[in-house]
Amino acid sequence: MNVPFLALVLVVQLPLMLALPILVGWWIRRHFGVAWRIYLAGGATFVASQVVHLPLNYALGLLTGAWGVGLWPLPLMALAAGLSAGVCEQTARWLVLRFALRRTRGWKEALQFGAGHGGTEAVILGLLAVATVVSMLVVQTAGTQALGLEGEAATQAEQSLHLFWSAPWYTPLLAGLERVFAILLHICMAVLVMHAITHSRFTYFLIAVAAHTIFDAWAVWGSRTLDLPLTELGLAIAAAVSGWVIVRLRDEKQD
């Protein structure tokens, strides 16, 4: 068992994925007075976007890699995966803000909406991480035979166990930070889409789609070609740019 790895999972990764998203919403509520319902609406928007996004990725072959776009050269496949996410999530965001939340307008509201969107994604992935850690600990402790696994199933479980515990000790730290970067990106995208609606400038919506596409494409491409720290460095730079855009687009007249 990789003890430093497990310690970082428990002390850093899971708190960043499960607790930080709620704290961000709380901070926005406390400092800007934006209701929790806007946060929850952002979270519901993420879930709704996946109703289209996941089947689309399956149809394109992105989930299995056995046909279609999944067989394209890696750079093109990564861009297609990023574009799929960008179009589905930003369109869902635009539709909800434009029609379902007609009275929700302004920079502060966009912060809370984006925090809910990105925060819900982080919590869902965090819960999946919890399930993975628990299952790996169970297999590690009980063994495949005690779990009734035999043959190919037992071999696959042993391979998964080895891959999980042989990961670099810092992997949980970077995984948690990636969710921080993603939440900042989602807040930026919400600000861009809100700006597109309140200023009737569709270009900002297209910028949001393009930025999301590049962020996700880099994550997909980097995870297969670069060391994890280099991949996360690229995402950290994107998050820093997102923070700059958030501040730059603050509209004092609408706050």
N, C-alpha and C positions, 0 to 999 in steps of 0.2 A: 504494500500500500504506500502511496506517495503522500506522506504526512503533510509536508509544506503545501502541496497542491490542495489537499482536502481542507487545510486550515484557511487558505485564501478563498476557497469556495464558500465556506461558512461565514467568514469574517468580512470579506470584501464583495465577492461576486453577487451572492444572494441579497445582501442588503442594498446594493446598488440597483439590482433589478426589481426587487419587491418593495422596498421601503422608500427609496429616493423618489420614484415617480409620485407617490402620495405626498411626500414632503414638498415637492415642487408645486403641486396643486395647492397645498396648504399655504405656501409662501406667497403665491400669486393672489390667493383669496385674502390673505392678511394684509398685504402691502398695496394691492390695487382694488380690493373689494369686489372682485369678479366672482359670481356665484359658482358653487360646485356643479350646478346643472350644466354649465358650459363645458366644464371638464368632462362630465359624464357624456355629454353630447359628442365631444371629440373622441372619446373611447368607443362609443357606439358606432361612430363613423368609420373608425379603423376596422371594427368587426364586420360592418356591412361591406366595406371595400373588399374584404377577403372572400366574400361570397362570390364575387366575380373574379378576383385575382387568382385564387387557387385553381378553380376549374380552367381558367384561361392558361395558366402555366402548365397544367396537365395536358390540355389539348395541344399546346405548342411543343410538348415533349421536354419542357424544362425540369419537371419534377422527376422524370424517370431517366432522361438522357438516352432513351432508346429509339427515338424518332424525331423528325422535324428539327426544330431549333436546337434541341439537345445534342444534335450531331454536328452542329456548325463549329467552325474554329473557335477556340476559347474567347478571343476578344469580341467577336461578333455575338457569340452566345451570351457573354456577360452584359453587353450593351442591350440585347433583347430582354434579358432578365430585368435589368434596371429600368428599361422603358416600360415593361409590363407593370412593374410596381409603381412607377411614377404616374402613368396614365390612370391606373385604377384608383390609387389612393388620392391623388390630387383632384380627379374628377369627382370622387365621392365627397371630398372636402368642399369643393366648389358648390355642388348641388345642395349639400346640407346648409352651408352658410347663405347661399343665394335664396333658397326657397323655404327650408324648414325653420331657419333661425333668422327671419327677416328683421327682427328687432335687435339682433346681436351684431353690433357694428363697432369698430374701433380697435386700436392697437392692443389695449389691455385685454379685451375679450379674445383677440387672436392668440395672445400668449396662453391663456387658459385652455382654449380649444386645442391648440397644438400640444400643450402639455398632456391633455387627456388622451389625444391620439397616440403620441409617442409613449406615454406612460402605460397605456393599456397594452401596447405591443411588448413593452419591457416586462410587465407583470406576467403576461402569458408565457413569454420565453423563460422567465424566471421559474414559473411553476413547472415547465417542462424540464428545466435544469434540476429542480428538486427531485422530480420523478427519476431522472437519470442517475443522480447521485445515490438515491435510495436503492435503486435496482442494482447498481454496481456494488454497493456495500452488502446487499443481501447475497449476491453471487459470490463476492469475496469471502464472506463469512461462512455461508452454508455450503458452497461448492455446487457445481452443476449436477452432480449425482443426487444430492439431497433435494434439489429442486425438480427432480424427475426428468432432467434433460439428458438425451442420449443422441448418439450419432452426430449428424450434421448440426443439429440444434445446439448440442453441447459444444461442438467445435466453434461455432459462430459466437456463442456466449463467452467462451474463453478468449477468443480473438478480440471481442469488444472490450472485455475486461482489461486485457493487456494494453490496448490502444488508449483506453481511458486513463489508466494509472501511469502510463509511460509518457504522457504529455508533459511538456516543460512546466516547472513549478509555477511560473508566472502567468500561465494561460488564464486562470480564473480572474486575475487582476485585469488583464486586457479585455476579457469578455465582458466584465462589468463596466469598464470604461467605454467600451463600444456602445453600450446602451445609453450611457450619458451623452456620447456624441450624437447618437440617433435621436434622442429626445430633443436636443438642441436643434438638430436639423428639422425635426417635425414642427417645432415652434416657429422656426424661420419660414418653413413652407406655409404654415397657417397665416403668418403675417403677410407673405407675398400674395396668397390667394385673397385674403381680406382686402389688401391694397388693390388688387385687380377689380374687386367688386365695388368698393367704395369710391374708387377713382375712375371706374369704367375703362380700365386699361388692361385688355386681355393679354398683353405682352407679359405682365407679371405672372399670370397663370402659366404661360409657356415657360417662363424662367423657372418656376417651381417644378414643373415636370422635368425640365432639363437637369436641374440641380439634383433632383431625386434620382434620376437615371444615372448620372455620373457617380453619385455616392454609392449606390447599390452595385453598379458595374465594377467600380474599383474594389469593393468588398469581395465580389465573386471572383474577379480576375486575380486579385492579390492573394486570396486564400489558397489559390492553386499554383501560384508562381513565385510568391515572395515569402520570406519569413514573416511570422505573425507580427512581430514588432514593427516591421516596415509597413505592413498593411494598415495597422492601427495608427501609425504616424500619418499616413495619408488621410485617414478618417478624422484624425485630430485636427489637421489643417483645415479640412472641410468644415468641421464644427466651429473652428475659430472664425472662419469667413462667415458662417451662419450667424454667429454672435454679432459680428460687425453689421451685417445686413439688418438684423433685428433692431439694433440701436439706430441705424441710419434711417429706417423707415418709420420711426416713431412720429406720429402726427399729433402734435400738441393740441391742435384745434378740435380733434375728435376724442381726445382722452377725457 
